[in-house]
Amino acid sequence: MKKTFKAENINCQNCANMIKGSLEDDFGEIEVNLGANPKEVTVEINDEASEAKFKEEMSEIGFDIIDE
């Protein structure tokens, strides 16, 4: 199912491109909403393990997920 996460430190299209380039091989198509504040990242998440892996990998490239 598609899930949307709020993320810190996403400022521009280059940030969105970095997220997509780094993570799309593992997670499929990723959408980044630069119009939202905080910015939103939508990705296909199948289970809790893949959600945890996505959050960890986002953090590793400098974009922490904001827990709601």
N, C-alpha and C positions, 0 to 999 in steps of 0.2 A: 504494500500500500504506500501511497505517497505520503510523506510526512514533511512538515515545514518546521524549520528550526530558526530561532533568532540568533544572530551571531555578532560578535564584536570585531572591530578593526577592519571591516570591509568598507572601503572608502570610494572605490572607483571601478571602472570596467576592467582595469588590469588585475585588481584583486579577484574579481569574478572569474576572469580567464585563468588565473593561477589555480583557483579552487577546481574549476572544471578540468584543467589540464592535469592536475595532480590526482584527482579522485574519480574521474569518470570511468577509467579502466576497471576500477573495483566496484563502483556503485551505479554505473549506467548514467543516463542523462541527469544532469543537475541543473536546476533553474536557480538563478540568483536575482532577487528582487531588490534593485538598487533604489527604488522609490520609497521603500518602507524605512521606518526608523524605529528600532534598530533594523538593520538589513536582514532579509530573510533568505534562507537557502532551502529549496525543496528538493527532495531526493526520494527514490524508491527504497523503502526499508522493509525487510521481510520478517525480522524477528529482533528480539532484544539484543542478541549478540551483534548483529550487523549495525544496530543503532549505536551501541557502545563503541564499536570499531570506527564508525563514521565520526563520532564526537572526538575520539582520540586522534584520528588522523587530521581532522580540522584543526585541533589544538596544536599538533606537531608542525603544521604549516603557518601557524600564527593567528588563527581565527577561532577564538574560544566560543563555544555554544553557551548561550545564556539559558540557564535553567529557569523555567517559568514557575 
